Amino acid sequence: MFDEQEAYFHYLAKLQQILNTFNAIIGTLSRRMFEIVDLFHAGPKNAWTYLAKHRLQPLRNRCALATAVYRHADIDSEEMKSLRKFCPKELKWINGTATLFIRRLSLWPAEEKQRRLGVFRCYEVYGAKLLLPLVELLALGNAVAALAPDNRITKYLLEEVEKVDINEECNKSRPTDEDYKEYRAYLDYISGCCLSALDSPRAAIRSLSKVTRSFLNIPQDHDYYLTPYALLESAVCFQKLGRERRANRLMRNAKRHFYRKSPEMRTLYNMYSNVLDKARVKPDVKPKEEPFIDISSISL
């Protein structure tokens, strides 16, 4: 009897150890997955969207496309209509992000919440219900600045880009060399776009040339979209400086290497070609006509 009772207690002790281990595993998983549970505050209608890594690059790509079209295309142009086909979700997110940047420029900015998700810490974009790393947030901000009626958001964005430290934005792990170069190049691209919009073509060319140089050691299939974007925007800057030959050469390079890559590239190239053609056509300035004076009505 004593042996059976001792074996029974021994069995209970082992079972308790197993249960404790199981509870510890469940607790660890709960702590690790708290972000996913926290994404849903009050049901699916108020759900937050956290984009996986493979969806961040298309977001940056389409934001760059929308920024270029917003800055250079006419409202009723074919390029503006094609944006609805190329990036329908991103257009909604751009509109939702506008409130965040407007609030940042206000006299009483609200405190912004951050979360630790993935490699980079994420920022809550409440208007779009998005959780985004800083570079993707600035990519949306670049499109918002292109839509803004004045240059205040553009100047603010330029200041924010200069402050970014990619390593500080990381959680525990560090980004790979290719990801680091890509993020750094995208920040240079945003800086070049802002400087171009602020009529500083020389400074814009310096920033955009860093983009093309940074992708020399990155495989073309990894991320090619920034190079043609930088080439086309640089062509506009050289056109502003009166260097048409250099602008034409950049346009030819962009067409030769990237025109057939995608419909987005063809749309973008055609738009920049129209921009340069309009800049070349100088409006006819009519000489001022002297006011007609009827001397017969003048009494001496």
Solvent accessible surface area in square Angstrom, and as a share of the most:
residue,aa,sasa,rsa
1,M,187,0.83
2,F,148,0.62
3,D,105,0.55
4,E,124,0.56
5,Q,88,0.39
6,E,99,0.44
7,A,62,0.48
8,Y,125,0.47
9,F,114,0.48
10,H,111,0.50
11,Y,132,0.50
12,L,71,0.35
13,A,51,0.39
14,K,100,0.42
15,L,72,0.36
16,Q,96,0.43
17,Q,105,0.47
18,I,110,0.56
19,L,82,0.41
20,N,79,0.40
21,T,80,0.47
22,F,115,0.48
23,N,91,0.46
24,A,62,0.48
25,I,94,0.48
26,I,80,0.40
27,G,23,0.22
28,T,62,0.36
29,L,97,0.48
30,S,64,0.42
31,R,163,0.59
32,R,166,0.61
33,M,89,0.40
34,F,109,0.45
35,E,26,0.11
36,I,87,0.44
37,V,115,0.66
38,D,60,0.31
39,L,20,0.10
40,F,112,0.47
41,H,102,0.45
42,A,73,0.57
43,G,30,0.29
44,P,121,0.76
45,K,194,0.82
46,N,60,0.31
47,A,26,0.20
48,W,12,0.04
49,T,51,0.29
50,Y,79,0.30
51,L,3,0.01
52,A,44,0.34
53,K,136,0.58
54,H,143,0.64
55,R,93,0.34
56,L,16,0.08
57,Q,56,0.25
58,P,46,0.29
59,L,2,0.01
60,R,10,0.04
61,N,41,0.21
62,R,88,0.32
63,C,1,0.00
64,A,0,0.00
65,L,1,0.01
66,A,0,0.00
67,T,1,0.00
68,A,4,0.03
69,V,1,0.00
70,Y,41,0.15
71,R,58,0.21
72,H,45,0.20
73,A,19,0.15
74,D,76,0.39
75,I,155,0.79
76,D,113,0.59
77,S,23,0.15
78,E,125,0.56
79,E,20,0.09
80,M,40,0.18
81,K,104,0.44
82,S,20,0.13
83,L,3,0.01
84,R,176,0.64
85,K,146,0.62
86,F,27,0.11
87,C,0,0.00
88,P,72,0.45
89,K,118,0.50
90,E,7,0.03
91,L,30,0.15
92,K,148,0.63
93,W,32,0.11
94,I,1,0.00
95,N,99,0.51
96,G,10,0.10
97,T,0,0.00
98,A,26,0.20
99,T,76,0.44
100,L,3,0.02
101,F,0,0.00
102,I,104,0.53
103,R,75,0.27
104,R,47,0.17
105,L,54,0.27
106,S,47,0.31
107,L,147,0.73
108,W,211,0.74
109,P,80,0.50
110,A,57,0.44
111,E,166,0.74
112,E,43,0.19
113,K,136,0.57
114,Q,95,0.42
115,R,29,0.11
116,R,120,0.44
117,L,15,0.07
118,G,55,0.53
119,V,57,0.33
120,F,20,0.09
121,R,52,0.19
122,C,1,0.00
123,Y,16,0.06
124,E,23,0.10
125,V,0,0.00
126,Y,149,0.57
127,G,48,0.46
128,A,17,0.13
129,K,47,0.20
130,L,0,0.00
131,L,1,0.00
132,L,0,0.00
133,P,8,0.05
134,L,21,0.10
135,V,6,0.04
136,E,0,0.00
137,L,0,0.00
138,L,1,0.00
139,A,0,0.00
140,L,0,0.00
141,G,0,0.00
142,N,0,0.00
143,A,0,0.00
144,V,7,0.04
145,A,5,0.04
146,A,18,0.14
147,L,87,0.43
148,A,24,0.19
149,P,140,0.88
150,D,64,0.33
151,N,69,0.35
152,R,154,0.56
153,I,12,0.06
154,T,2,0.01
155,K,111,0.47
156,Y,39,0.15
157,L,0,0.00
158,L,25,0.12
159,E,97,0.43
160,E,36,0.16
161,V,4,0.02
162,E,131,0.59
163,K,143,0.61
164,V,17,0.10
165,D,61,0.32
166,I,4,0.02
167,N,59,0.30
168,E,117,0.53
169,E,14,0.06
170,C,12,0.07
171,N,42,0.22
172,K,190,0.80
173,S,61,0.39
174,R,172,0.63
175,P,21,0.13
176,T,82,0.48
177,D,113,0.58
178,E,68,0.30
179,D,19,0.10
180,Y,82,0.31
181,K,77,0.33
182,E,4,0.02
183,Y,13,0.05
184,R,81,0.29
185,A,0,0.00
186,Y,0,0.00
187,L,0,0.00
188,D,20,0.10
189,Y,1,0.01
190,I,0,0.00
191,S,15,0.10
192,G,0,0.00
193,C,5,0.03
194,C,0,0.00
195,L,29,0.14
196,S,3,0.02
197,A,35,0.27
198,L,41,0.20
199,D,109,0.56
200,S,40,0.26
201,P,22,0.14
202,R,155,0.57
203,A,25,0.19
204,A,0,0.00
205,I,28,0.14
206,R,150,0.55
207,S,14,0.09
208,L,0,0.00
209,S,34,0.22
210,K,98,0.42
211,V,0,0.00
212,T,34,0.20
213,R,142,0.52
214,S,35,0.22
215,F,8,0.04
216,L,139,0.69
217,N,127,0.65
218,I,8,0.04
219,P,68,0.43
220,Q,97,0.43
221,D,130,0.67
222,H,51,0.23
223,D,3,0.01
224,Y,58,0.22
225,Y,3,0.01
226,L,0,0.00
227,T,19,0.11
228,P,1,0.01
229,Y,2,0.01
230,A,0,0.00
231,L,25,0.12
232,L,3,0.01
233,E,7,0.03
234,S,10,0.06
235,A,0,0.00
236,V,8,0.05
237,C,0,0.00
238,F,9,0.04
239,Q,21,0.09
240,K,96,0.41
241,L,50,0.25
242,G,58,0.56
243,R,117,0.43
244,E,76,0.34
245,R,217,0.79
246,R,82,0.30
247,A,0,0.00
248,N,48,0.24
249,R,120,0.44
250,L,17,0.08
251,M,12,0.05
252,R,130,0.47
253,N,43,0.22
254,A,4,0.03
255,K,99,0.42
256,R,155,0.57
257,H,107,0.48
258,F,16,0.07
259,Y,53,0.20
260,R,221,0.81
261,K,94,0.40
262,S,22,0.14
263,P,69,0.43
264,E,44,0.20
265,M,8,0.03
266,R,85,0.31
267,T,26,0.15
268,L,1,0.01
269,Y,32,0.12
270,N,66,0.34
271,M,4,0.02
272,Y,1,0.00
273,S,28,0.18
274,N,72,0.37
275,V,32,0.18
276,L,3,0.02
277,D,70,0.36
278,K,129,0.54
279,A,57,0.44
280,R,81,0.29
281,V,110,0.63
282,K,168,0.71
283,P,111,0.70
284,D,137,0.71
285,V,136,0.78
286,K,173,0.73
287,P,115,0.72
288,K,197,0.83
289,E,163,0.73
290,E,150,0.67
291,P,104,0.65
292,F,185,0.77
293,I,114,0.58
294,D,72,0.38
295,I,136,0.69
296,S,95,0.61
297,S,90,0.58
298,I,97,0.49
299,S,104,0.67
300,L,218,1.09
